[in-house]
């Protein structure tokens, strides 16, 4: 079963209707396929923050303090 949805598309998108003709299908089928592909794709692996994107790098540098924020001497010149 399918529900009908109406939407407005910019003219430059509608000008690309040749895609559906080239595929031998309807514009609706192209829109459905694009929407399903977009919804199935992970959003940055589900990690939306800088830290989330770099979690595999965290803690890989050796010889540094474990956490700079825990020792106030590391923050002495911060903001100057």
ABEGO torsion letter per residue (X at the ends): XBBBBBBBBBAAAAAAAAAAAAAGBBAAAAAAAAAAAAAABBBGGGBABAAAAAAAABGABBGBBABAAABAAAAAABGX
